[in-house]
Amino acid sequence: MSTPAHDPLDDPLARERAHLAASRAALRAMREDVEALDIRDVAANWVNAQVLTRQIDERVKALADLSDTPLFFGRLDYLHAPGAERAEGAGGERFYIGRRHVHDADGDPMVIDWRAPVSQPFYRASKKNPMDVGLRRRFGYTGGDLTAYEDEHLSDPAEPATAGKLLQQEIERPRVGPMRDIVATIQPEQDEIVRSGLSGTVCVQGGPGTGKTAVGLHRVAYLLYAHRERLARTGTLVIGPNRSFLHYIEQVLPALGELTVRQATVDDLVAHVEVRGTDEAAAAIVKGDARMAEVLRRALYAHVTPPTEPVVVVRGSRRWRIPAYELEEIVAELLDRDIRYGAAREALPQRIAHAVLVRMEQAGEAPDDRVQDAVARNSAVKAAVKAVWPAVDPAKLVLRLLSDAEFLAEHAAGILDEDEQKTILWTRPARSVKSAKWSAADAVLIDEAADLIQRTHSLGHVVLDEAQDLSPMQYRAVGRRCTTGSATVLGDLAQGTTPWATRGWAEALAHLGKPEGAVEELTAGFRVPTDVIAYASRLLPHIAPGLTPVASVRENPGFFEVRTATGAADVVDACLRLLRNEGSTGLIAADARIPELAEALTAAGISYLAPGEETTRETRLALVPASLAKGLEYDYVVLDEPRAVVDGEPDERTGLRRLYVALTRAVSGLIVTHAAPLPAQLAE
C-alpha cells in the first residue's frame, strides 16, 4: 500500500485529495446551477411549470453530495489512444470512477459514472486481459476522507496478480445503518449480470453473502442509466419479501443517484382487499398452486350465457332486429379471440351495433360512427349485453368459489380433487367482500381474477428478491407487472422457508411468464466469513442437495464460537461481548423466544431495534425473529437456540432452511448459544 511522500509537490495522495476536493466543488456547482434555473419564461402553463419543478427537484436530489460516501473510488489510466472501434478513452487519458458523473465548468469530466462503458474495465480488467488499462487505482476512505490508495499495474507482467488489501477491507468493512452499495467492489461475474441487457430476464441463484441483492439493485441502476428515457415511461419496481427488508435496502439506489424506483412487497401489489385472515399451510399450498388460474378462468367465463332472444333496436319509426343465432356468432367470435373478459364485454355492444348498421346500409341509409355509438348505448343493446356477458367483480368471484361448494366443484372438476377442494373451502362462508377475512393467498387469487377481467399495467423492469419463497400464483402476480418488460429474479433455493418454496428456477421462470430467462449462479461469498459459511453449509445436503456450497473469498476467517447457555442471561452476555466490537450486532432467535430475550435485554439496560430499523452509533443491537432475518445482515450475530428455530417451522426441512438463513447473517463473527442439543445435521 502506498504512503505519502515527504515533498507535498510529489505526494500522490495529496494530489488525489485535491482532485476529490475539486470534484466535490464541481458537484456543488452543478447542483447550484440546477437550483438557479428560472422556468418562468419556458413554462407555458401551470401544468408545465409543475412538471418542470418536479424534474428540477429530482435533479437537485440526485446531485446531492453525501459527505460520508466517497465521490469516486477508483481510477483508470489507459495505455493507448482508442482505435476506431472504441467510443471512449484516449492515449494516456485518466478517468476517475465514481457513483455519478461530475464535470467542471467547461464540461470536462472529473468523475465518470461507474455505469459508463469506459468504466467497465475497472471491474473486468485483469492481468490476463488488461483491456488496455495500464493502471487501476483503488482508493481507501475513512468516513468521507481519502486516506489511502492501492495500485495494480495490469500491463506489467512482472507484477503478480493479487487481491488488493483495500478491496478486501472494503468488503469486510463494519457497517452501521442500512445496506450500502457495493459499487466499489463489484466483481467480474457480478458485473456481467449488472450490465446484461434490458430485453432479457436474468435469474440469479446465489448463496448467502454472494451479493445477489446488491447485484439486482445495481442492475436497476445500470438499466436506468443505459435506458433512461424508456424506463422513465414504463417504470421500474423492486419487490422484496417484507417491509423490514425494503427499509434495509432503500438507501442503496439513492446513493447511486437513482430516486424514482418504486419498492413494494407482493402483498402490496395485490392489495385489492384488506387481509385480515390466515390460511393453514395445506390451504395456502392449494391456493398458491398455478392450477387455480384455470379454475378462476373457468368460473369467470361461466358467466357468459349464449343468447336465446333476438335484439330489437328501435330508431325513430324503424325497428332493426338481430336474431339470436347472429348474436351467438358474435359472442363465439369474441370468446375465440381469447381477449380479457372486460375488454370483450366492452366490445360486445359495438359488435351488436355494427350488425345493426349493416342492416341500415342494406336498407339504403348512410349511418356514421356517431350512429353506431348511439346504437351501442341503446337500452335494448345494454340489456342484451347484461344478460349475455354480465359484469363480474373479481373479489365476489373468489368469494363465491371459496364459499359455494357446488360452484367450486363445477369449475375445479378435473383440476382439483375433492380433498383439495375441501381444503380451500371456508368452513364459515362470509356474507360479503367487506366482511370476509381474506388471507394473503386469497388476495393473490383476486389479483389473478382482476387480470382476467382487465389487463394489469406492465412495467419496464421488475426486480424480484428472495424469490424462492413465492408460490406459483405469486410468481404469476409479479409476471403480470412485467409482461412487456423484463425481470431480475434473485434468490437461493436453500433459503426457501415456505411450504410452497420454489423447487427449481426453470419452473419459477415459467410461472413468471419468462421461460426464456437466463439462470446465473453466484458461488463466491464476499460477506460471510469462511468459518461461518463452512459451518452453515453442513445443512446443505439436507435442505438443497445438488446446490454448490458458497466458497468464501474472505481472507479473514471471521470470529466463530458455539457456546452452551443456561439461560437468557448467557445470551445477553454474548451480545455484550460482540457489542465491544465496531459495527452492528443482530440477536436472532426463534419467534417464540423473542419476548423472553426482549425482557432480558431490557432488564440489562441494553437498548435494541426491530429488524430492518437503522442502527446508529448509540444503538447497534437489533433483536430479530428468525422469520424476519432473511435478506438482513449484521457485522456480528448471536444466534440463540438453533433447535428452537428448527422446531418453530411446520416441518424439519423448512426449519433447517430457516436455520441456514439465520446462521448466514453475520459479516464478521457469529456466536451460537444453546441449552438444548444442536440439530444433528450440524454435527461434523
N, C-alpha and C positions, 0 to 999 in steps of 0.2 A: 504494500500500500504506500502511496506517495505521501510525503510530508512536506511542509512549506520550506522553501529555500530562504536563506538569510537576506538576500537582496530583494526588497519588495518589487523592484522592476522586473526581476526574473522569477517571481513567485507565481507558479501556475495556479495555485489555489486562490491567491488574491485576485488574479485575472478572472477566474471563474466566478468568484463572488461579485466582482464588478459587473460582469455580464448579467448575473442574477439581479443585481440592483437596477441595472439599466432596463432589463426586461420587465421588472415589476413597474418601473416608472412608465414604460411604454404601454403596458396593460392598463395602467391607471389613466393614461392619456386617451386610450381607445374608449374606455368607459366614459370619461368626461365628454368626449366628442359625441357619443350617443346621447348622453343626458342633456347636452346643449342643443339637440336638434329642435328646430321650430317647425311644427307641422301646420301652422295656421294658413300658410299660402298653398299647401299641397292637398289639404283635406277638403274635398269638395262639399261634403255634408257631414252631419253628425255621426252617421254610421261609419264612414271612412275614418273619421277622427278617432272613434273608439277603437277600431281595428288597428290603426297605426299606433295609438297609445299603448295598446296591449303588446304589440310586437316590439315596441321600444322598451317597455318594461321587461319583457322576457330577455331581450338582448342585454340589457344592463345587468340582469341577474346572472346571465351566462358569462359575463366578463368579470364577475366577482373574483377578487384575489384572496384566496383562503390562506391566511398567514401561516398556518401550521402545515400546509400542504405544498410540497415542492412544485415550483412552476415548471421546472424541467428536471429530468432525472438521468438524462444521458446525452451523449454527443457522438456524432459520426463524422469522421474525416475520410472523404473519398480520395482514391488514388489518382484517377484519370478523368479527363473530360468525357462526358457521355457520348455514346455513339448515337446514330440517328434513331435507334430503337428505344433509347432511354429518354423518358419525358422530363426527369428531374435529376439533379446532381450535376456537378461540373468538376473539372480537374482541380484538386486542392480545395474544393468547397467544403465548408464545415456546417453541420446542422445540429442544433440543439433540439432534442426530442422531449416533448412535454405533453401535458394534458390538453392543451388547446393552442391554437395559433396565436402568436403575438407578433406584430410588426411595428417598425419605428415610424417616425413622422413622414419618411419618404416612401413608405410601403414595403421596405425590405424586411424579410422575415428575421426575427430574433429568436423565436421558438417555433418549431414545426409541430403541428398536431400529430400525435402518435399514430393516427389512422391514415395519414397521408402515405402515398406509395413510397416516397423517399425515406420514410421511417421504417419500412418493413425490414430492411437488413439489420436494424437494431435487435430484432427478435429472431431473425432467421440465419444471419451470417454466422459462419463457423470457420475453424481452421481448414476444414475440408472444402468448404465453399464460402470464401470470404465476401463474395458479391461485390467486389471492387472496393471494399472497405479496408483502409489502411489501419485506422484506429477506432476502436469502440471504447468510449469512456463512460463509466458509471459514477454517479455522484452519491455521496452519503450525507444525510441530513440529521441534525438534532433539532427537533421542532421544525421551524422553518429556516434554520440557518444551515448553509452549506458548510460542512466540516471536513469532508474528505473526498477523494476521488480515486478511481482504480482504472487502469488501462489494460486493454487487450490489443496487441498488435497482430491482427488476424492474418496479415500477409507476410508475417515474419516466421519462416519455418523453424527458426532456432528457438522461438518462444513456445513452451509447452502449452497444450490446451488444458486449462484447469478451470474449475468453477470458482468465480471470484468471491472473495470474502464479503464484499459489500452486498452482492446478490444474496448470499446465504444469510447475512444479517438482516436484510430487508424481509426475507421470507420468515425468519424466526422472530422478528421484532415484536415485543409485547404490545398488546393492543388494549386500549381503554375506550369504550364507546361503541358505536355501531360498526358494522362491517365496512372495511375500507376497500378501495380498488386495488387491483394487482397490476396496474398498467406498467409499473416499473419492472415487474418480474415475470411477465408473460413468457412462456417457453415456446419453442418452435412448434410442438404438437398442439399446443393451445392456440397459437397464432393462426394456424391453418384453419381451425374451426371458427375463430373470431372473424376472419376475413373471407369466409365462404360466402357465396353469392346470395342475393336476396331471393332469387326464384326457387332455391332448393330448401327443403326441410332437412334439418340435421337433428339426430338423436344422439345425445352424449351419455354413455354409460360410464360412470366414474365412481370409484370407491371414496371413502372419507378422505378429505384433505387433498383431493386431486384438482380442486379448483373449478369444478364444473359449474357451480353457481356463478362465480366470478366470470368465467368464460362466457356464459349465457348473457350476463349483463353487459359485458364488453362487446359482445356481438351486436347487441341492440345499439350501443353507442357507435360502433363502426358502421352499421347499416344506415343509421340516421345521418352520418357524415357522407357516406357514398351515395345515398338515395334520398336526400333530404326533402326535395320537392314532392316526390311520390309519396313518401311516408307521412309528410305533413298533411296530405289529402286523405290518406287511408287510415292513418293512426297506428299506434303500437301499444302493446299491452304486456305486462309482466304478471303472471299468475303464480301465487305462492300458496303453501298449504294452510297458513293461518295468519292472523293479524300480527302475532309476535314476530314471525319470520319476516313479514313485509316491513315491519318497523325496523327490524335489524338491518335490512339491506337497502333501505330507502335513500341513504346518503351516497350510495356508490355512483349513480348516474349524475346527480347534480355536481359531484366532484369532478366529473368529466365534461361538465358544461351542458348536459342534457337535462332539460327541465320538463319536457312535455310527455313523458312516458307514464301512462296510467298504470296503477298497480291494483290488483284485486285477488280475491280468492275465488274458487269455483262457486262457493255458496253465494258470493256477491253477484256473480254473473247470472245466476238462475233465481234471483230473489223476486219471483212473481208473487209469492205468498209468504206470510210470516211463518218461520219454522219454530214450532213450539214442542214438537214431539221427537221421539227417538224410535228407532227400529231395533228389534232383536237382530243379531248377526245374520240368521238364516233369511229373514225377510229382506234385509238390506242387500244380501247377495243376489237374490232373485230380482229385486227391483233394479239393481245395477247391471243386470245381465243385458247384453245387446239384443236379445230376443224380445225384450219389452218394446223395442222400437216398432217391430212388426205388429205386436198386439195393439199398440196405440194407433198405428196406421189403419188396421182393420176396424177398430172401434170408431175412429173418426169417419172413415168413408162409408160406414154402415148408415150414416145419417142421410146419405144421398139416396133418394127414393125415385124409382122410374116413374115418369109421368103417366097418368091414366086418363087425364082430361085435356081437351084442347085449350088453347089460349085464344080468347076473342078480344081484340083491341078495337075500341070504338073511337073514331076520329071524325068529328062533325057528324055527317049523315051516313058515313061509311063504316062498315064493320069488316075487320080483317081477321081471318081465322087461321091459326096454325094448329094442325092436327096433332094428336098425342104422339103418333109414330114419328113425326118430324122432330118434335121436342125430344123424344127418346134418342134420336140420332145425334142431336146437338149435345145432349148430356154424355152419351157414349164417347163422342169425339173429344170432349173435354177430359173425361176420365183417361182416355188413351194417351193424351198428351203428357200425363204424369206431372202436371204443374201443381203448385201449392193449392191446398183446399180453398183458402181465402181468395187467391188470385182467380181460380176457376169460378168461384161464386160471383166475383165481380165481373167476370167476362160473360157469364150466362145471360144477364138481361140484354147486353149488347148483341149477343148472338140471336136471341129471340127477336130483337128489334130489327136486326138485319134481315131476318126471314120475312118480317112484315114489309120492309122496304122493297124487297124483291117483288112482292105481290103488288105493291103500289106502282112500281115501274112497269110491271106487266099490264097494269090497268091504264097506262098512259100518263101517270103522274111523274113528276120530277122532284122527288124529295131529296133534301141535302142532309148533312151531318146533324144539323140542329133538329131536324125531324126525327132522326134516329135516336138522338139523346132524349127527346121528348117521349118517344115510344118506350124507350128503356125505363123511363120513370113512371110509365102508366101503371095505374093501380092493379090492373089485371096481370101485367107482367111481374110486378112486385109480388103479388100473391102467389103466382106460379113458382117464382124463384124461392120464396119462403117455404113452399110445400116440397119442392124437389131438392133444393140444396140449402138447407137452413144454416143460419149462423151457429157456430159452436164455440163455447168458451173453453179454453184448454184446461183450466182448473176444474170446471164442472165435469169435463170428460174424465179426468183422472179420478175425481171424487166418485163418479158412478162406477168406474172399473174396480175401485178398491172397496166399494160398499155393496155392490149388487153382484151376488154370486153367479146368477144366470147370465148377466151381461158379460162378466169376465169369462165364464166358461165358453160362451158363444165365440168370443173373439180370440181366446187363447187356445182354442182347440187345435191339437197337433203341434203346439209350440211349448206350452207349459203343461206338465202333468197335473193330476188332481192335487197331489201333495204340495206342489209349488203354488198352485192357485190358492189353496187354503192358507199357506204361509203368508201371503201378502194381503189377504182379505182382512179388513178391520173387524174385530170382534164387536165393537160398538160403532156402527156407522155414524158419521157426522151428519147433521141436518143441513149444513150449508158450507160453502167455501170458507167463510169467515170463522165459523165455529170449529172447523176441523183442526186437529193437532197434527199439522203437516210435519213430516220428517225431512231431513236433508235429501234423502233419496227420492221422496215424493216431489220435491221441488225440481229435481232434475227431470223427472217424468213430465212434469208440467212444461218445462222448457222444451222438451222434445215435441210435445203436442203443439206448443205455440209455434215451433218452427215448421211443423207440418201444415199449419194454417197460414202463417206468414213468414217469409224468409227472414232469417236473422241477419243483421248487418255484419259484414265481413271486414276485418281489419287487414292492414298490410303485412303485419308481422306480430306473432304472439310468442312469448317465451313462457314455457310451462315447466316450473321447477318442482322437484320432489314428485315427479310424475308417477313413480312406481306405486303410489298409494291410490291411484284413481281407479274407479270402476269403468267398465266399458261404456256405460251410459254417460259417465262424466267425461270420458275422452270425446264422445260424440258432441257433448255440450261445448267443449273447448274447440273442437274441429269446426263447429258451425261459425265460430268467430274468426276463422281464417280460411274459409272455403276458396276465396280468390287470392289469398295471401300465402305466406309460408310460416313455418314454426321452428322454434328451437326447443327441443324436448330434453330435459335434464333429469337424471335420476340414477338410482343404484338399486338393482334388483335385490341385493342383500339387505336393503333397508326398508323393504316393503312391510308395513306393520298393520295393514288392514286385512280382514278375512278375504277380500277380493283383490289383493295385491297383484300387480302385473306379473305374469308368468314369463313373458318374453317381449322384446321390443318390436319384433315384426308384427305380432298380434296387436300391440298397443297402437302402432302407426296405422294399421288397417282401420281400427276403430276411430282414430283421429281423422281418417279420410286422407292420409298421406302415406299410402303403402310404398311409394317410391322413395321415401325418406332414407337418407344415408345414416348408418349407425357407426359412430366413432367411439372408441374406448380409451379412456384416460387411466393409466395404471401407475403413473409416477406420483407419489404422495409428497406434497410440499408442506402440508400443515401438521399432520400428526407425527409425533416423534417415532423413531424406529422401534423402541421397546414397547410403546403403547400399541402401535398398529400390529406388531407381531403377536401381542397378547390377544387383541380383539380378533385377529384373523384365525385363531383357533376355532372360532364359531362357524367360519365359512363353510366347511364341509357339511355342516348340519342345517344351514339356512339357505345356501345358494351354491350347491355343488356345481362345479364347472366354471365358476367365475374366477378370473385371475386375481390373486391377492394383490393389494396395493404394496408397492415397493417404495419405502420412504427414501427420499434423496437427501434427507437432513443429515448434516454432519454431526449435529448434536443429538445423541440418542434420547435425550429428554429425561425427566425425572419420573420414575415409576415405582410404586410401592403398593403392596397388598397388606392391609392391617386387620387384625382381629379387634372388633369393637364390642364393648359390653353394654353400651347404651348410647343415647343421643349425645351425651357429654363428650364421648370419644370422637364422634363425628364433628362436633364443634371444634374440638382441639385440632383435628386435621385441617379444618378450614382456616383456623388461625395460623397454622404452620404455613399454609400456602399464601395467605394474605401478607406475609412478611416479604414476599417477592413482589417485584414490579409487575403490573398488569392486572387483568381481571381474573376472577375465580367463580366457577359455577358449582353449586352443590346440586347434584342431580339425584333424584330418588323416585321410587315408585310413587304414583299419585297418592296412594292411601297413606303414605308416611309423611307427606308434606306438612300436615297440621302439627304433628309431633315435633318435627325438625324446626318449623317456624317458631313454635313456642320455646324450644331450646335456644335458638339464636337470639330471640328477644330477651330471654332471661339472662343471657350472657352479655347483653348490651351491644349486640352486633346488628347493624342495620343491613338490610338486604333489598334487592329489587326483584321484580317479577321478570319472567323470561321475555327477552326482546327489548326491555327497557334499557336505556342508555346508561352504561356505567360511567361514573365520574371519579375524580381523584379521591373524593371523600368516601364514596360508596362503590366498592369494587366487587361486591359479592352478589350473585344472583341465585335465588332459590328456584330450581327448575323441576317441575313434574316431568317424569320420563316421557310422557305422552306429548310434551311440547318441546323436547330437546332437539328434534330433527332440524337440521339446517343451521343451528346456532353453533358458536364456537367461543371458547374462553382460553386464556393463557393457561390456566390451571383448573383442574376439575377434581372434586371429591365425588366419587360415585358410591352411594350408600346402598347396601344390601342388594347385590345382583340377583339373588334368588327371589326377592320380593318383586323386582322388576319383571322377571320372567313369569312369576305366578299371577301378576296383575293383568295378564292378557288371556283371552279365551282359549288359546291352545299353545303348546310348547314352542312350536316353530315361530309363531308370531312373537311370543315372549322373548325367544332368543334373538330375534331380529331387533326387537326393541332394546335389548341389552347391547347388541352390537352398535346401535346408534349411540347409546349413552356412553359407551366406552371410547368412542372416537370423537369426542367433542373437544379434547384438550390439544393445545398448541405446544405447550412446553412441559407439562407434567400432569400426572394422574395419581391419585391415591384412591384405592378401592378399600372401603371399610365394610366389614361384615361380622355379624354374630351367627347367623345361620350358615350352614355349609354352602360353599360355592357350587354353582351348577357343574355337573360332571363334565360338560363339554369344554369347560375352561381348563381342565386338567391337561397336563402335557401328555 
